[in-house]
Structures are given as C-alpha cells and as structure tokens.
C-alpha cells in the first residue's frame, strides 16, 4: 500500500511525499507507484507517526486498575481513534494484590496486543509516594518504599514494568531507586514534596524523569527551587498534561523553552471519563466528577484528565508557538525513546513499524494504521 499526497512529519521537518507500507512496516519513502499497488490519497493532510502515551489510567468508562483484558482492550480501542497507537497502561495507589493482578493482564497484552494497539508495558504510579502530595491517589494504600514491597507487587510480571513514579524524599526511596535503576526501570519523581537538594540527590541515585510537570510536586520559587527547579536545572526528561487546566499555557511555554522539546513528552493522564460525557466516575477507588473537561475529586483536587493526545498536540501547537513537527515529536519519538522502542517506533522511516496517523490542519484524525492495518 502507498499513502500519497501527504505532508510527512519527520522528527525535524515536514515534507510532502509518499510512504509505502508492506507487511506492517514502512518500506520506502517517496517511491514510484507500482503497477496494481493499492494507493491511498491523503489529500494533502499530515501523516504522523502513531502517538505514544506513557501515562494514561483509563478511557471509555474503564480503568487500568479494573485489572481485566476487557478494560485495557476498551481503553486501547477508544484512544486509538484519537491516534494513540502505543501506550503504557498506568496503575494507581491501590493494594499490592490489585496492582499485581493488573500487571499480569498488562504482561499478557504486551505479548498478544490489545485490540491491535501496542501495549508497551506498564507505568506504576504509586504506592511509594508522599502523603503530602497525594493528589487524586488513595491515601489508604500508601506504602513506604522498599525492595521487598516492589518485588511482591511485580511478582510474576516484572518484565512488564517500564517506569515507576515515586517520591524520592520518602524514607526507603534511595535503595529502591538504585535497585530499579539497575533493573532498567525508569524512575520518575512525582507526588513529591522533595526540596531542590533532595531531588538533585535522587537524580544522582537514578531518577531520570519527572511525572506530570508542575502537578503533584514542590513548586519553583526564587529561594526554594523545588522539584520543578531541579527538573529545569538537570538533564532529566519530563512530561506535561497539556489541557490548559493542569498548567497555564505560559507555564508550558516556559517549560518547553527551558527543557527543549527533546526532553519533554506529551501525556494524557486520562482517566475513565476520557471519550465519555460529563458525569460521575471513579479513579483509584475514589469518586471523580467531570464538568467542562475537568476531572476532580469531591474536595476539588484534579483527578487525571479527559485529554487525548490529538487534542494535546492541537493545544500545544495552537498555544505554545512551536513548529508542528516539534510538537508531534513530543508525542511520538520522545516517548518511544522513553520506552526503549525508538529503533522501530516513533518515526516515519524505512524499517519502522507502520503505526501512522493521518490528520488535518486542526489535528482532527482522519485515518489510523497500526502495524499497517487501518482501524475501522
């Protein structure tokens, strides 16, 4: 199959051209049309690598912590319509047994595929976080960081864990961070009240990422730079919930300018109300009320989002004065690199998986291909 007449979004430019797909792979850029070849006319729209969401709890009325194939398959099917072709189902601060059950399902779907969407692994958010930065996590299930508790949580499915969010200032965190670093698990600081000094120490232990920048972390001030200041003053990566609710667009512009677009990922942090109407839902065993695209607990705390990555790209491109290819990179190549799949996902290049999204100038998704198969 040949997709013609498209604006191809590369990592560092956009060029008009054509892309050939064979056996689930991209096999040629700008080839000649072959006799009897199936041709898809993109009608001048943008062709992007498939979006990769490294932090998403749910969608379509389902939550990762439901711990079932049906739940994760339903989430996958819903977000695929918005261009997300790979993701990390993200857990919540719940019991060790519930997290382990969910990890077993994720490990299974990594091998089998979820409705065709690529489950790249799991992101564990909690339970090793600070009670002083609880956000929408459930305080009843907080646990002090320890190697023993982690091993029990991931028993039988350790290979499924790509990343873990924890609070590095909590007692026991240093030993666990060093342990996870040696195992190749990405350690991310989040739901933390660490000082700048504590965060910089954690980076030396093995923290390489910051969870949902600005949210659930000690803020930047000129005398106490906090976790935000440490993220800005180091080479670690970070992620933003770019819905205009979690962070002001001016704050996002500052972040992208300070970190550079190679060091930031766009995430949804979506919960089960994503792709659903306003109403009452749940997250981590707590009631969530969604009104005007904002998801909040009864106490008013933000509880994830209802964002999709196509909308995040639109928001950033519209409000942050960045070239479209740089915005798309933050939702494709950067997260592919985070998940160590950048050698076959996250770019439009020969030999890469044919995970592709076709969208118009308003980032409205027209077609999605996952390993060369078009979604219905």
N, C-alpha and C positions, 0 to 999 in steps of 0.2 A: 504494500500500500504506500502511496505517495501523497503527503499533505503538501499542497502547493499554494502559492499566493498568500503566504503568511509572513507576519513580522516576527522573526525568530528572536527570542530573548536569550541571549548568551549572558555569561557572567559579567562581561564588561562592555556590552554593546547590544544594539538591536539592529538587525539587518533583514531585509526582505529576502525570502528564499523558499526552499522546499526541503522536506525531510522524509526520508524513506524508512519504513518500518517493516522488518521481516522477523518472524519467529520471536516476537516480543522484544526485539532490540532495535535501536536506531542503527541502521547500516550505512547510511550515506546522507550527507548534507549537500543540497543543490545538485543532485544528479539529473541526468537526462531521463525523460519519461520513457519507460519501456513499453513495448507492444503488449496490449491486453492487461496492462497494470491498472489496478484499482486506484482511482485518483479522487482525493477529497479536496475540493476548492475551499480554502479558508476565507476567501473573500476579503483579504486584507487584514484580518484580525490577528491578534497576538498569539503566538504559540510559545508556551512557557513549560519548563519542567514541572512535573507534578509537585504540589505543595506538600511539605512535611511538617507535621505538628508534633513537637516534642513534649507538649504539656496540655493534655485535654482529659477531662474527667468524664464527660458524657455528652449525649445529644439524643434527640428523638424520643425523649421520655425514659432513657436508660442511663445507668451509671456504671462506670467500670467496676465499682465495688459491689454491684449485683452479683458478680462472680460467676457469670454464665456465658456460654457461647452466644446465646441469643442476644444478650446485652451488648457485647462487643461487636458482634456482627451488625446489629442495628445501628450502633454508633458509626461504624465504618461506612455503612450504606448511606447514611444521612450526610456525612461530611464529604464523601466522595462527590456528591452532586455539586459541591462548592469548590472542587478542585483539589481536595486533600487526598493524595494517593498513598501516603505512608504516614504512620503515626505511632506514638508511644502512649498507650492507654495508661492513665495516671491514677494511682491509688490515693487514698485519704488516710488520715489518722484514725484508724479503727483497730479492732483486735488483731493480734498476731495471726490467729487462725483464719480470720476473714481475709487478711492480706495474702496469706499463703494460698488460700483457695483461688483467689483472683489471679495470682501469679501462675498457678497451674494452668488456668484457662489461657492466659496470655502465651505461655510457653507452647501450648498446643497449637494456638492460632499462628504463632510465628512460623510453624512448620507447614500448616495447612492453608493459611491465608484466610482472611476474614472478608467474605463477600467480594473476593478479588483484591481488596485493599491490602497493602503490605503492613502487617504488624511487625515493627522492627524490634520490639522489646517493651519493657515496662519502665516507667518513671515512678519511683516511690517518693511520695510527698508526705513526710512524717513516717512514723510517730515520734521521731527523735528531734522535736522542735521545742521552742521556748514557750512556756505558758504566758509570757509577757508579750508575745507576738502571735497569738493563736489564730487571729483572723477568723475564717469560717471552719477551721479544723475543730474536731471534737475534743475538748479538754479531758473528757473521761478516759480517753485511750492514750494519753501521753505516756511515753516510756523514756527512761534515761538511756542515752546511747550506750550500747555495749556490743561487742562482737558476738557474744552468746545470743542476745536477743535478735540480732540481724540474721545469724545463721539459722535460727529457728524459723524466722519469718520467710526465708527464701529456700528452705529445705526442699530438695527435690526439683527445684526450678531456678537454681542460682544463675544459670546461663541466660535467663530472660531479663535480668536487671541491667539496664543501660545506665541509669542515673538515679541518684538519691538526693532529695532535699532534706537538709538538717540544719540545726542551729549550732554553729561551731563553738559558741561560748559555753554551752551546757556541759557539765562535768561528764567525762567519758567520751566526749566527741573526738578528741585528738587521736586516741587509739583507734577508734572506728574509721576515721578519715584516712589514717595511714594504711589501715587494713584494706579499705575499699580501693584506695589508690593502687595498691599492689595487685589487686584483682582486676584492675582495668575498669572499675565502675566510676563514672563521672560523679564527683561530689559537688553539690551545689548548696550555697548558703541561702537559706530562706526561712521565713517565720522566725526571725532572729533579732535580738536587740544587742548584738555584738558591737563593741566600740570599733573605731578605726584600727586601733592597735591589735585587738583580738582578731579582727578579720584578716589583717595582713599576716598575722601568725598562722591563721588557718590556711591561707594561700600557700605558705611555706610547707605546711603539712600535706597538702594535696587538694585543697578546694580549687576548682578550676572554672566555676560558673556561679552566677547569681540568679536566683529564682525571682521571676516577675519583678523586675527593677522598679524601685521606689515603693512597692507594695510589700507589706509584711517584713520590713527591715528598718533599722535605725537610719534616720534621715541625715542629709548633709546640712551642716551649718558651718560657719567660718571658724568656729573654735572646736567643734566636735564633728569631724567629717563623717563619722559613722560608717556603716556598711556601704552606703551609696558612694561616699568618698573613696573608700578602698577599691570599689569596682572601677571607678573612674581613674584611680591612680595606679592601676595594675594592668596586666595583660590578659586577665581572665575574660571569658565571654559572659554575656548576659542575655536576657530576653525581655520583651515588652508585650503587654496586653494593650494593643493599640485600638481601643474602642472609644477613646475620648471621654471615658468615665473613670477608668482606673488611674489615668495620668493625663494631665493637660498636654495639649499638643506642643506648647512651648517647652515643657519639660522633656518631651520626646525629642524635639529638635536638638535640644542641648545634649541629650544622651547620644544621639546618632553622630553629632559633631564631635563629641568628646571621645567616644569609643571607636568611631569609624564603623562603616557598615559591614566590615569583615568580622566584627566581634559581637554582633547583635543578631538575635533570632526573633522573628515574629511568632508569637504563640496565641492560641485562643484562650487557654484556661477555661474552656467551655464546660458547662455542667448540663444536666439532663434537659434543661429547658431550651437548649440550643435547637433551632429549627422547629420550635414549638410556640404556641401563643402565650401571651402573658398569663400568669396564674400562680398557683401554689405548687411547689416541687420540693425536692429534698436533696441534700448533699451531706455525705458523711453522717447520716442519721439525724440531721437537723433540718427543720423546715426552712425553705427558701421561698421568698416572694419576689416574683418578676414583674416589674412595671416599667414600661418605656425603655426596654432593653437593658435595664439594670437589675441584677440579681442580688438580693440582700437577705440576711438573716432578720429575724424579728427585732433584734437590737440595732439594726441599721448597718451592720458590717457587710461589706461587699462579700459575696459568696460565689466566686468564679464569675463567668460571663456567659453571654449567649452569642459570642462572636464566632464568625467563621473566618478562615484565612483569606478568602477572596475579599471579604469586607475589610479585613485588617490591611491588606495591600492597598485597597482603594483609599482607606483613611489616611495612611501614611503618605501615599503618593499625592493626595489632594492637599494635605496639611503641612507637610514637612519639607517641601522644596528639594526633593531628591529625584534623580532620574529613575524611571520605571525599572530599568534593569538592576539598579542597586536595591530597590525595594524588594523585587522578586528574589534576588539573591538571599535576602534575609529570611525568606520563607521556603527556600529550596536548597541551595548549595550549603549554606551555613549549617542548617540542621542536619543535612546529610553528613557533613564533616563531624558534627557533634556525635552522631550515631555510628561513625566509622564505616559509612557506606558510600563515601564520596567518590570511590573508584568505579561505581556503577549506577549511582543515583544522584539527582540534584543538578544535572547539567543536560543540555541538548548537545550531545557529542557522539561520534561513532563509537559503537560498542556499549553504550549506556542503555539501561532499561528504558523501554518506550512508555514511561509514565509521563503523560503530556496533558496539558490543559490549553484549550482554545478559548480566548475571551476577547471582548470588545474594549473600546477605549474607556468605558466605565467599569471595567473589570467584572462585567457580567459574563458568567461562564456559559459557553455555548456547547462545547464537547469536552469529554474527558476520556483519555485512554489509560488503562493500567496494564502494563506489560503488553502493549499493542492491541488490547481488546477494548473496544469502545463501550462505555457504560450506556445502558438503555435510558 
